[in-house]
Amino acid sequence: MSIKLIVLKSGEDIIADVKELISEENVVGYLLQEPQRILAESIPSLSENEECKTISNLKITLTPWIPFTSDQQVPVRPDWIVTIVEPINDILKMYDEKTNGKFKTDSTNEQSDYSFED
């Protein structure tokens, strides 16, 4: 696939180089390479014309999705994924800088064979 933003059932937003895991021509999962969790923290600011705080900015941080592993590739079952979308350019740039530009930002359809066990 390429670098995508994934929303999981848990509510986590993950950015990673995503590849489909195929078995007998069916997608059985996704392989996330160097997955990073996207943490967004609101930065309140006071407007000169208002007495209440308004949210005008977000502080974005990328952290390893599973910090206590040395694995660079993490398989994920498709039933845990809510959606897969294109990240905005700012997040894509942050991911590129964090991974030292290891992944292409174009859309390629790479697939790997992998099976999940129940």
N, CA, C and O atoms as a printed pandas DataFrame, in Angstrom:
     atom_number atom_name residue_name chain_id  residue_number  x_coord  y_coord  z_coord
0              1         N          MET        A               1    0.841   -1.184    0.000
1              2        CA          MET        A               1    0.000    0.000    0.000
2              3         C          MET        A               1    0.886    1.247    0.000
3              4         O          MET        A               1    1.115    1.817   -1.067
4              5         N          SER        A               2    1.368    1.671    1.097
5              6        CA          SER        A               2    2.256    2.814    1.280
6              7         C          SER        A               2    2.004    3.373    2.679
7              8         O          SER        A               2    1.424    2.695    3.527
8              9         N          ILE        A               3    2.430    4.583    2.912
9             10        CA          ILE        A               3    2.255    5.176    4.235
10            11         C          ILE        A               3    0.802    5.619    4.386
11            12         O          ILE        A               3    0.289    6.418    3.602
12            13         N          LYS        A               4    0.161    5.079    5.410
13            14        CA          LYS        A               4   -1.267    5.341    5.638
14            15         C          LYS        A               4   -1.510    5.653    7.105
15            16         O          LYS        A               4   -0.705    5.325    7.977
16            17         N          LEU        A               5   -2.650    6.299    7.352
17            18        CA          LEU        A               5   -3.125    6.524    8.704
18            19         C          LEU        A               5   -4.220    5.499    8.958
19            20         O          LEU        A               5   -5.150    5.358    8.165
20            21         N          ILE        A               6   -4.099    4.787   10.072
21            22        CA          ILE        A               6   -5.034    3.723   10.406
22            23         C          ILE        A               6   -5.733    4.080   11.707
23            24         O          ILE        A               6   -5.085    4.484   12.672
24            25         N          VAL        A               7   -7.052    3.931   11.736
25            26        CA          VAL        A               7   -7.807    4.099   12.963
26            27         C          VAL        A               7   -8.195    2.696   13.426
27            28         O          VAL        A               7   -8.833    1.940   12.693
28            29         N          LEU        A               8   -7.797    2.362   14.661
29            30        CA          LEU        A               8   -8.092    1.049   15.228
30            31         C          LEU        A               8   -9.374    1.082   16.058
31            32         O          LEU        A               8   -9.837    2.152   16.451
32            33         N          LYS        A               9   -9.945   -0.094   16.321
33            34        CA          LYS        A               9  -11.119   -0.206   17.187
34            35         C          LYS        A               9  -10.879    0.427   18.546
35            36         O          LYS        A               9  -11.805    0.956   19.161
36            37         N          SER        A              10   -9.650    0.376   19.012
37            38        CA          SER        A              10   -9.295    0.926   20.317
38            39         C          SER        A              10   -9.352    2.451   20.328
39            40         O          SER        A              10   -9.270    3.070   21.389
40            41         N          GLY        A              11   -9.494    3.061   19.137
41            42        CA          GLY        A              11   -9.522    4.512   19.028
42            43         C          GLY        A              11   -8.157    5.110   18.734
43            44         O          GLY        A              11   -8.038    6.322   18.552
44            45         N          GLU        A              12   -7.123    4.274   18.685
45            46        CA          GLU        A              12   -5.773    4.766   18.406
46            47         C          GLU        A              12   -5.639    5.125   16.931
47            48         O          GLU        A              12   -6.185    4.456   16.054
48            49         N          ASP        A              13   -4.895    6.201   16.685
49            50        CA          ASP        A              13   -4.520    6.588   15.326
50            51         C          ASP        A              13   -3.069    6.171   15.128
51            52         O          ASP        A              13   -2.194    6.566   15.899
52            53         N          ILE        A              14   -2.813    5.371   14.095
53            54        CA          ILE        A              14   -1.486    4.826   13.815
54            55         C          ILE        A              14   -1.078    5.247   12.406
55            56         O          ILE        A              14   -1.886    5.215   11.478
56            57         N          ILE        A              15    0.190    5.643   12.261
57            58        CA          ILE        A              15    0.732    5.882   10.928
58            59         C          ILE        A              15    1.846    4.865   10.716
59            60         O          ILE        A              15    2.663    4.623   11.604
60            61         N          ALA        A              16    1.864    4.275    9.527
61            62        CA          ALA        A              16    2.861    3.249    9.221
62            63         C          ALA        A              16    2.918    3.023    7.721
63            64         O          ALA        A              16    2.039    3.446    6.970
64            65         N          ASP        A              17    3.983    2.340    7.306
65            66        CA          ASP        A              17    4.042    1.829    5.950
66            67         C          ASP        A              17    3.222    0.544    5.983
67            68         O          ASP        A              17    3.592   -0.407    6.670
68            69         N          VAL        A              18    2.123    0.506    5.254
69            70        CA          VAL        A              18    1.148   -0.577    5.362
70            71         C          VAL        A              18    1.217   -1.473    4.134
71            72         O          VAL        A              18    1.259   -1.005    2.996
72            73         N          LYS        A              19    1.226   -2.770    4.397
73            74        CA          LYS        A              19    1.176   -3.767    3.326
74            75         C          LYS        A              19    0.061   -4.746    3.640
75            76         O          LYS        A              19   -0.148   -5.125    4.793
76            77         N          GLU        A              20   -0.649   -5.146    2.603
77            78        CA          GLU        A              20   -1.708   -6.138    2.781
78            79         C          GLU        A              20   -1.093   -7.514    2.945
79            80         O          GLU        A              20   -0.106   -7.847    2.288
80            81         N          LEU        A              21   -1.683   -8.315    3.826
81            82        CA          LEU        A              21   -1.299   -9.709    4.000
82            83         C          LEU        A              21   -2.351  -10.549    3.291
83            84         O          LEU        A              21   -3.530  -10.516    3.644
84            85         N          ILE        A              22   -1.913  -11.300    2.290
85            86        CA          ILE        A              22   -2.821  -12.027    1.410
86            87         C          ILE        A              22   -2.669  -13.529    1.618
87            88         O          ILE        A              22   -1.559  -14.047    1.738
88            89         N          SER        A              23   -3.805  -14.216    1.658
89            90        CA          SER        A              23   -3.828  -15.676    1.699
90            91         C          SER        A              23   -4.950  -16.129    0.772
91            92         O          SER        A              23   -6.110  -15.766    0.968
92            93         N          GLU        A              24   -4.608  -16.904   -0.212
93            94        CA          GLU        A              24   -5.580  -17.396   -1.187
94            95         C          GLU        A              24   -6.421  -16.261   -1.773
95            96         O          GLU        A              24   -7.645  -16.364   -1.858
96            97         N          GLU        A              25   -5.760  -15.188   -2.172
97            98        CA          GLU        A              25   -6.359  -14.026   -2.826
98            99         C          GLU        A              25   -7.293  -13.209   -1.934
99           100         O          GLU        A              25   -8.028  -12.362   -2.441
100          101         N          ASN        A              26   -7.284  -13.441   -0.612
101          102        CA          ASN        A              26   -8.084  -12.659    0.329
102          103         C          ASN        A              26   -7.169  -11.897    1.271
103          104         O          ASN        A              26   -6.114  -12.400    1.657
104          105         N          VAL        A              27   -7.565  -10.690    1.641
105          106        CA          VAL        A              27   -6.810   -9.922    2.627
106          107         C          VAL        A              27   -7.113  -10.516    3.993
107          108         O          VAL        A              27   -8.261  -10.518    4.437
108          109         N          VAL        A              28   -6.072  -11.022    4.661
109          110        CA          VAL        A              28   -6.248  -11.625    5.991
110          111         C          VAL        A              28   -5.667  -10.738    7.088
111          112         O          VAL        A              28   -5.762  -11.062    8.272
112          113         N          GLY        A              29   -5.074   -9.635    6.696
113          114        CA          GLY        A              29   -4.508   -8.724    7.678
114          115         C          GLY        A              29   -3.646   -7.685    6.994
115          116         O          GLY        A              29   -3.590   -7.583    5.768
116          117         N          TYR        A              30   -2.971   -6.913    7.846
117          118        CA          TYR        A              30   -2.086   -5.868    7.345
118          119         C          TYR        A              30   -0.785   -5.935    8.115
119          120         O          TYR        A              30   -0.775   -6.235    9.309
120          121         N          LEU        A              31    0.302   -5.658    7.439
121          122        CA          LEU        A              31    1.615   -5.616    8.059
122          123         C          LEU        A              31    2.018   -4.153    8.174
123          124         O          LEU        A              31    2.166   -3.456    7.170
124          125         N          LEU        A              32    2.195   -3.696    9.420
125          126        CA          LEU        A              32    2.566   -2.304    9.668
126          127         C          LEU        A              32    4.055   -2.238    9.930
127          128         O          LEU        A              32    4.549   -2.842   10.882
128          129         N          GLN        A              33    4.775   -1.505    9.092
129          130        CA          GLN        A              33    6.210   -1.342    9.257
130          131         C          GLN        A              33    6.482   -0.030    9.977
131          132         O          GLN        A              33    6.020    1.030    9.554
132          133         N          GLU        A              34    7.229   -0.109   11.058
133          134        CA          GLU        A              34    7.548    1.015   11.938
134          135         C          GLU        A              34    6.298    1.824   12.308
135          136         O          GLU        A              34    6.241    3.029   12.060
136          137         N          PRO        A              35    5.294    1.158   12.902
137          138        CA          PRO        A              35    4.077    1.872   13.268
138          139         C          PRO        A              35    4.316    2.883   14.389
139          140         O          PRO        A              35    5.003    2.597   15.370
140          141         N          GLN        A              36    3.744    4.048   14.222
141          142        CA          GLN        A              36    3.848    5.127   15.200
142          143         C          GLN        A              36    2.441    5.560   15.602
143          144         O          GLN        A              36    1.576    5.768   14.751
144          145         N          ARG        A              37    2.228    5.692   16.897
145          146        CA          ARG        A              37    0.949    6.178   17.402
146          147         C          ARG        A              37    0.950    7.698   17.320
147          148         O          ARG        A              37    1.931    8.345   17.685
148          149         N          ILE        A              38   -0.146    8.262   16.842
149          150        CA          ILE        A              38   -0.281    9.705   16.737
150          151         C          ILE        A              38   -1.032   10.196   17.970
151          152         O          ILE        A              38   -2.182    9.824   18.203
152          153         N          LEU        A              39   -0.365   11.031   18.749
153          154        CA          LEU        A              39   -0.983   11.622   19.927
154          155         C          LEU        A              39   -1.226   13.096   19.649
155          156         O          LEU        A              39   -0.305   13.821   19.271
156          157         N          ALA        A              40   -2.448   13.533   19.833
157          158        CA          ALA        A              40   -2.801   14.930   19.604
158          159         C          ALA        A              40   -3.267   15.540   20.915
159          160         O          ALA        A              40   -4.184   15.032   21.560
160          161         N          GLU        A              41   -2.634   16.618   21.295
161          162        CA          GLU        A              41   -2.972   17.319   22.531
162          163         C          GLU        A              41   -3.421   18.729   22.171
163          164         O          GLU        A              41   -2.734   19.449   21.446
164          165         N          SER        A              42   -4.562   19.103   22.679
165          166        CA          SER        A              42   -5.077   20.445   22.415
166          167         C          SER        A              42   -4.265   21.475   23.174
167          168         O          SER        A              42   -3.922   21.289   24.341
168          169         N          ILE        A              43   -3.964   22.565   22.486
169          170        CA          ILE        A              43   -3.273   23.692   23.115
170          171         C          ILE        A              43   -4.279   24.833   23.182
171          172         O          ILE        A              43   -4.574   25.459   22.163
172          173         N          PRO        A              44   -4.811   25.112   24.382
173          174        CA          PRO        A              44   -5.797   26.198   24.479
174          175         C          PRO        A              44   -5.131   27.559   24.326
175          176         O          PRO        A              44   -3.985   27.755   24.731
176          177         N          SER        A              45   -5.849   28.471   23.750
177          178        CA          SER        A              45   -5.347   29.844   23.633
178          179         C          SER        A              45   -6.493   30.806   23.902
179          180         O          SER        A              45   -7.652   30.488   23.636
180          181         N          LEU        A              46   -6.176   31.965   24.422
181          182        CA          LEU        A              46   -7.191   32.974   24.690
182          183         C          LEU        A              46   -7.284   33.925   23.509
183          184         O          LEU        A              46   -6.278   34.447   23.027
184          185         N          SER        A              47   -8.485   34.134   23.064
185          186        CA          SER        A              47   -8.713   35.108   22.004
186          187         C          SER        A              47   -8.870   36.484   22.650
187          188         O          SER        A              47   -9.437   36.605   23.737
188          189         N          GLU        A              48   -8.375   37.500   21.988
189          190        CA          GLU        A              48   -8.464   38.857   22.542
190          191         C          GLU        A              48   -9.916   39.322   22.688
191          192         O          GLU        A              48  -10.229   40.117   23.575
192          193         N          ASN        A              49  -10.797   38.826   21.819
193          194        CA          ASN        A              49  -12.181   39.278   21.833
194          195         C          ASN        A              49  -13.092   38.390   22.668
195          196         O          ASN        A              49  -14.269   38.713   22.826
196          197         N          GLU        A              50  -12.596   37.289   23.205
197          198        CA          GLU        A              50  -13.445   36.375   23.956
198          199         C          GLU        A              50  -12.878   36.163   25.354
199          200         O          GLU        A              50  -11.671   36.273   25.571
200          201         N          GLU        A              51  -13.756   35.860   26.291
201          202        CA          GLU        A              51  -13.321   35.598   27.657
202          203         C          GLU        A              51  -13.051   34.119   27.888
203          204         O          GLU        A              51  -12.422   33.761   28.884
204          205         N          CYS        A              52  -13.508   33.259   27.001
205          206        CA          CYS        A              52  -13.297   31.823   27.192
206          207         C          CYS        A              52  -12.135   31.341   26.327
207          208         O          CYS        A              52  -11.735   31.988   25.359
208          209         N          LYS        A              53  -11.611   30.175   26.716
209          210        CA          LYS        A              53  -10.508   29.595   25.951
210          211         C          LYS        A              53  -11.041   28.913   24.700
211          212         O          LYS        A              53  -12.088   28.266   24.731
212          213         N          THR        A              54  -10.328   29.062   23.625
213          214        CA          THR        A              54  -10.691   28.370   22.394
214          215         C          THR        A              54   -9.507   27.527   21.950
215          216         O          THR        A              54   -8.354   27.888   22.188
216          217         N          ILE        A              55   -9.785   26.435   21.323
217          218        CA          ILE        A              55   -8.736   25.542   20.829
218          219         C          ILE        A              55   -8.342   26.013   19.433
219          220         O          ILE        A              55   -9.153   26.001   18.507
220          221         N          SER        A              56   -7.101   26.423   19.301
221          222        CA          SER        A              56   -6.664   26.917   17.995
222          223         C          SER        A              56   -5.547   26.065   17.409
223          224         O          SER        A              56   -5.274   26.146   16.211
224          225         N          ASN        A              57   -4.894   25.245   18.238
225          226        CA          ASN        A              57   -3.762   24.445   17.762
226          227         C          ASN        A              57   -3.786   23.060   18.384
227          228         O          ASN        A              57   -4.434   22.839   19.407
228          229         N          LEU        A              58   -3.091   22.152   17.774
229          230        CA          LEU        A              58   -2.883   20.814   18.318
230          231         C          LEU        A              58   -1.396   20.557   18.404
231          232         O          LEU        A              58   -0.647   20.893   17.487
232          233         N          LYS        A              59   -0.968   19.967   19.495
233          234        CA          LYS        A              59    0.416   19.504   19.626
234          235         C          LYS        A              59    0.409   18.036   19.220
235          236         O          LYS        A              59   -0.262   17.220   19.853
236          237         N          ILE        A              60    1.143   17.698   18.180
237          238        CA          ILE        A              60    1.169   16.342   17.638
238          239         C          ILE        A              60    2.490   15.676   18.014
239          240         O          ILE        A              60    3.562   16.259   17.853
240          241         N          THR        A              61    2.393   14.447   18.516
241          242        CA          THR        A              61    3.574   13.663   18.860
242          243         C          THR        A              61    3.440   12.277   18.251
243          244         O          THR        A              61    2.372   11.668   18.303
244          245         N          LEU        A              62    4.527   11.782   17.674
245          246        CA          LEU        A              62    4.577   10.400   17.192
246          247         C          LEU        A              62    5.399    9.585   18.174
247          248         O          LEU        A              62    6.528    9.950   18.502
248          249         N          THR        A              63    4.830    8.474   18.644
249          250        CA          THR        A              63    5.542    7.577   19.548
250          251         C          THR        A              63    5.408    6.158   19.016
251          252         O          THR        A              63    4.427    5.848   18.339
252          253         N          PRO        A              64    6.371    5.288   19.306
253          254        CA          PRO        A              64    6.231    3.902   18.854
254          255         C          PRO        A              64    4.903    3.323   19.347
255          256         O          PRO        A              64    4.537    3.498   20.509
256          257         N          TRP        A              65    4.193    2.642   18.467
257          258        CA          TRP        A              65    2.887    2.091   18.818
258          259         C          TRP        A              65    3.021    1.036   19.902
259          260         O          TRP        A              65    2.256    1.051   20.866
260          261         N          ILE        A              66    3.959    0.132   19.773
261          262        CA          ILE        A              66    4.216   -0.880   20.804
262          263         C          ILE        A              66    5.660   -0.651   21.254
263          264         O          ILE        A              66    6.589   -1.204   20.665
264          265         N          PRO        A              67    5.850    0.158   22.292
265          266        CA          PRO        A              67    7.195    0.616   22.643
266          267         C          PRO        A              67    8.132   -0.453   23.203
267          268         O          PRO        A              67    9.347   -0.254   23.209
268          269         N          PHE        A              68    7.601   -1.570   23.667
269          270        CA          PHE        A              68    8.458   -2.557   24.315
270          271         C          PHE        A              68    8.747   -3.755   23.427
271          272         O          PHE        A              68    8.857   -4.883   23.909
272          273         N          THR        A              69    8.871   -3.508   22.126
273          274        CA          THR        A              69    9.266   -4.549   21.191
274          275         C          THR        A              69   10.362   -4.007   20.294
275          276         O          THR        A              69   10.446   -2.805   20.042
276          277         N          SER        A              70   11.196   -4.910   19.818
277          278        CA          SER        A              70   12.209   -4.513   18.842
278          279         C          SER        A              70   11.735   -4.833   17.424
279          280         O          SER        A              70   12.431   -4.533   16.454
280          281         N          ASP        A              71   10.545   -5.444   17.302
281          282        CA          ASP        A              71    9.992   -5.763   15.982
282          283         C          ASP        A              71    9.729   -4.488   15.202
283          284         O          ASP        A              71    9.155   -3.534   15.726
284          285         N          GLN        A              72   10.146   -4.479   13.963
285          286        CA          GLN        A              72    9.901   -3.344   13.079
286          287         C          GLN        A              72    8.632   -3.535   12.262
287          288         O          GLN        A              72    8.106   -2.580   11.691
288          289         N          GLN        A              73    8.136   -4.778   12.207
289          290        CA          GLN        A              73    6.922   -5.094   11.461
290          291         C          GLN        A              73    5.916   -5.735   12.412
291          292         O          GLN        A              73    6.248   -6.665   13.147
292          293         N          VAL        A              74    4.689   -5.230   12.390
293          294        CA          VAL        A              74    3.654   -5.739   13.287
294          295         C          VAL        A              74    2.432   -6.125   12.458
295          296         O          VAL        A              74    1.857   -5.275   11.778
296          297         N          PRO        A              75    2.025   -7.402   12.507
297          298        CA          PRO        A              75    0.805   -7.798   11.801
298          299         C          PRO        A              75   -0.427   -7.398   12.609
299          300         O          PRO        A              75   -0.426   -7.461   13.838
300          301         N          VAL        A              76   -1.475   -6.985   11.899
301          302        CA          VAL        A              76   -2.729   -6.578   12.540
302          303         C          VAL        A              76   -3.885   -7.258   11.806
303          304         O          VAL        A              76   -3.941   -7.271   10.576
304          305         N          ARG        A              77   -4.796   -7.818   12.586
305          306        CA          ARG        A              77   -5.977   -8.463   12.009
306          307         C          ARG        A              77   -6.898   -7.405   11.399
307          308         O          ARG        A              77   -7.022   -6.311   11.949
308          309         N          PRO        A              78   -7.530   -7.708   10.297
309          310        CA          PRO        A              78   -8.392   -6.709    9.656
310          311         C          PRO        A              78   -9.610   -6.323   10.496
311          312         O          PRO        A              78  -10.139   -5.223   10.334
312          313         N          ASP        A              79  -10.064   -7.206   11.388
313          314        CA          ASP        A              79  -11.233   -6.872   12.199
314          315         C          ASP        A              79  -10.919   -5.851   13.292
315          316         O          ASP        A              79  -11.830   -5.392   13.981
316          317         N          TRP        A              80   -9.653   -5.490   13.463
317          318        CA          TRP        A              80   -9.276   -4.458   14.426
318          319         C          TRP        A              80   -9.144   -3.086   13.779
319          320         O          TRP        A              80   -8.941   -2.085   14.466
320          321         N          ILE        A              81   -9.257   -3.045   12.467
321          322        CA          ILE        A              81   -9.089   -1.789   11.741
322          323         C          ILE        A              81  -10.450   -1.208   11.395
323          324         O          ILE        A              81  -11.286   -1.872   10.782
324          325         N          VAL        A              82  -10.661    0.043   11.799
325          326        CA          VAL        A              82  -11.903    0.748   11.474
326          327         C          VAL        A              82  -11.804    1.320   10.072
327          328         O          VAL        A              82  -12.719    1.167    9.263
328          329         N          THR        A              83  -10.668    1.992    9.783
329          330        CA          THR        A              83  -10.479    2.567    8.456
330          331         C          THR        A              83   -9.001    2.813    8.192
331          332         O          THR        A              83   -8.193    2.902    9.116
332          333         N          ILE        A              84   -8.667    2.920    6.924
333          334        CA          ILE        A              84   -7.316    3.260    6.472
334          335         C          ILE        A              84   -7.460    4.432    5.516
335          336         O          ILE        A              84   -8.186    4.352    4.526
336          337         N          VAL        A              85   -6.755    5.534    5.823
337          338        CA          VAL        A              85   -6.879    6.746    5.015
338          339         C          VAL        A              85   -5.505    7.345    4.749
339          340         O          VAL        A              85   -4.501    6.923    5.323
340          341         N          GLU        A              86   -5.483    8.338    3.866
341          342        CA          GLU        A              86   -4.255    9.074    3.572
342          343         C          GLU        A              86   -3.997   10.072    4.703
343          344         O          GLU        A              86   -4.914   10.789    5.101
344          345         N          PRO        A              87   -2.774   10.134    5.227
345          346        CA          PRO        A              87   -2.470   11.144    6.253
346          347         C          PRO        A              87   -2.303   12.519    5.612
347          348         O          PRO        A              87   -1.972   12.632    4.431
348          349         N          ILE        A              88   -2.538   13.566    6.414
349          350        CA          ILE        A              88   -2.288   14.916    5.918
350          351         C          ILE        A              88   -0.781   15.108    5.764
351          352         O          ILE        A              88    0.004   14.376    6.366
352          353         N          ASN        A              89   -0.381   16.078    4.970
353          354        CA          ASN        A              89    1.034   16.285    4.649
354          355         C          ASN        A              89    1.904   16.533    5.876
355          356         O          ASN        A              89    3.035   16.049    5.932
356          357         N          ASP        A              90    1.395   17.285    6.869
357          358        CA          ASP        A              90    2.194   17.571    8.061
358          359         C          ASP        A              90    2.529   16.289    8.836
359          360         O          ASP        A              90    3.651   16.124    9.313
360          361         N          ILE        A              91    1.555   15.392    8.957
361          362        CA          ILE        A              91    1.783   14.121    9.664
362          363         C          ILE        A              91    2.715   13.240    8.843
363          364         O          ILE        A              91    3.600   12.583    9.393
364          365         N          LEU        A              92    2.518   13.226    7.540
365          366        CA          LEU        A              92    3.383   12.447    6.649
366          367         C          LEU        A              92    4.832   12.917    6.764
367          368         O          LEU        A              92    5.751   12.098    6.802
368          369         N          LYS        A              93    5.034   14.220    6.820
369          370        CA          LYS        A              93    6.382   14.777    6.956
370          371         C          LYS        A              93    6.999   14.390    8.305
371          372         O          LYS        A              93    8.177   14.039    8.371
372          373         N          MET        A              94    6.201   14.457    9.379
373          374        CA          MET        A              94    6.698   14.056   10.706
374          375         C          MET        A              94    7.135   12.592   10.701
375          376         O          MET        A              94    8.188   12.249   11.239
376          377         N          TYR        A              95    6.315   11.732   10.087
377          378        CA          TYR        A              95    6.634   10.305   10.022
378          379         C          TYR        A              95    7.902   10.086    9.207
379          380         O          TYR        A              95    8.761    9.290    9.586
380          381         N          ASP        A              96    8.012   10.785    8.102
381          382        CA          ASP        A              96    9.191   10.678    7.248
382          383         C          ASP        A              96   10.457   11.070    8.023
383          384         O          ASP        A              96   11.484   10.398    7.924
384          385         N          GLU        A              97   10.377   12.159    8.792
385          386        CA          GLU        A              97   11.521   12.598    9.592
386          387         C          GLU        A              97   11.838   11.597   10.705
387          388         O          GLU        A              97   13.006   11.327   10.985
388          389         N          LYS        A              98   10.806   11.051   11.333
389          390        CA          LYS        A              98   11.009   10.100   12.438
390          391         C          LYS        A              98   11.634    8.797   11.946
391          392         O          LYS        A              98   12.445    8.193   12.649
392          393         N          THR        A              99   11.263    8.363   10.751
393          394        CA          THR        A              99   11.793    7.106   10.209
394          395         C          THR        A              99   12.972    7.354    9.277
395          396         O          THR        A              99   13.419    6.441    8.582
396          397         N          ASN        A             100   13.472    8.571    9.261
397          398        CA          ASN        A             100   14.622    8.942    8.425
398          399         C          ASN        A             100   14.388    8.672    6.945
399          400         O          ASN        A             100   15.314    8.301    6.224
400          401         N          GLY        A             101   13.159    8.858    6.495
401          402        CA          GLY        A             101   12.838    8.724    5.076
402          403         C          GLY        A             101   12.980    7.320    4.532
403          404         O          GLY        A             101   13.258    7.153    3.344
404          405         N          LYS        A             102   12.795    6.295    5.368
405          406        CA          LYS        A             102   12.957    4.906    4.925
406          407         C          LYS        A             102   11.888    4.455    3.946
407          408         O          LYS        A             102   12.114    3.532    3.164
408          409         N          PHE        A             103   10.726    5.096    3.980
409          410        CA          PHE        A             103    9.598    4.618    3.189
410          411         C          PHE        A             103    9.229    5.609    2.107
411          412         O          PHE        A             103    9.321    6.822    2.292
412          413         N          LYS        A             104    8.813    5.076    0.984
413          414        CA          LYS        A             104    8.374    5.910   -0.135
414          415         C          LYS        A             104    7.010    6.493    0.207
415          416         O          LYS        A             104    6.201    5.851    0.876
416          417         N          THR        A             105    6.766    7.695   -0.251
417          418        CA          THR        A             105    5.476    8.315    0.009
418          419         C          THR        A             105    4.523    8.191   -1.166
419          420         O          THR        A             105    3.429    8.755   -1.138
420          421         N          ASP        A             106    4.923    7.458   -2.200
421          422        CA          ASP        A             106    3.997    7.229   -3.305
422          423         C          ASP        A             106    3.135    6.021   -2.989
423          424         O          ASP        A             106    3.433    5.280   -2.051
424          425         N          SER        A             107    2.079    5.809   -3.749
425          426        CA          SER        A             107    1.188    4.682   -3.467
426          427         C          SER        A             107    1.591    3.485   -4.325
427          428         O          SER        A             107    1.418    3.481   -5.544
428          429         N          THR        A             108    2.135    2.464   -3.648
429          430        CA          THR        A             108    2.480    1.220   -4.315
430          431         C          THR        A             108    1.694    0.106   -3.662
431          432         O          THR        A             108    1.404    0.172   -2.467
432          433         N          ASN        A             109    1.352   -0.893   -4.408
433          434        CA          ASN        A             109    0.580   -2.008   -3.861
434          435         C          ASN        A             109    1.480   -3.207   -3.655
435          436         O          ASN        A             109    1.564   -4.085   -4.514
436          437         N          GLU        A             110    2.152   -3.246   -2.515
437          438        CA          GLU        A             110    2.979   -4.388   -2.179
438          439         C          GLU        A             110    2.169   -5.308   -1.286
439          440         O          GLU        A             110    1.424   -4.843   -0.423
440          441         N          GLN        A             111    2.311   -6.620   -1.488
441          442        CA          GLN        A             111    1.554   -7.577   -0.712
442          443         C          GLN        A             111    2.489   -8.647   -0.176
443          444         O          GLN        A             111    3.519   -8.943   -0.781
444          445         N          SER        A             112    2.127   -9.225    0.965
445          446        CA          SER        A             112    2.890  -10.310    1.561
446          447         C          SER        A             112    1.940  -11.419    1.957
447          448         O          SER        A             112    0.789  -11.161    2.307
448          449         N          ASP        A             113    2.415  -12.651    1.904
449          450        CA          ASP        A             113    1.613  -13.776    2.370
450          451         C          ASP        A             113    1.821  -13.941    3.864
451          452         O          ASP        A             113    2.953  -13.930    4.345
452          453         N          TYR        A             114    0.727  -14.094    4.595
453          454        CA          TYR        A             114    0.799  -14.257    6.039
454          455         C          TYR        A             114   -0.532  -14.824    6.484
455          456         O          TYR        A             114   -1.573  -14.472    5.929
456          457         N          SER        A             115   -0.515  -15.693    7.472
457          458        CA          SER        A             115   -1.782  -16.209    7.979
458          459         C          SER        A             115   -1.868  -15.988    9.477
459          460         O          SER        A             115   -0.880  -16.135   10.197
460          461         N          PHE        A             116   -3.061  -15.634    9.941
461          462        CA          PHE        A             116   -3.321  -15.456   11.360
462          463         C          PHE        A             116   -3.906  -16.765   11.901
463          464         O          PHE        A             116   -4.645  -17.469   11.213
464          465         N          GLU        A             117   -3.559  -17.063   13.128
465          466        CA          GLU        A             117   -4.141  -18.234   13.771
466          467         C          GLU        A             117   -5.139  -17.770   14.797
467          468         O          GLU        A             117   -4.894  -16.808   15.526
468          469         N          ASP        A             118   -6.268  -18.451   14.857
469          470        CA          ASP        A             118   -7.302  -18.082   15.830
470          471         C          ASP        A             118   -6.995  -18.612   17.203
471          472         O          ASP        A             118   -7.766  -18.390   18.137
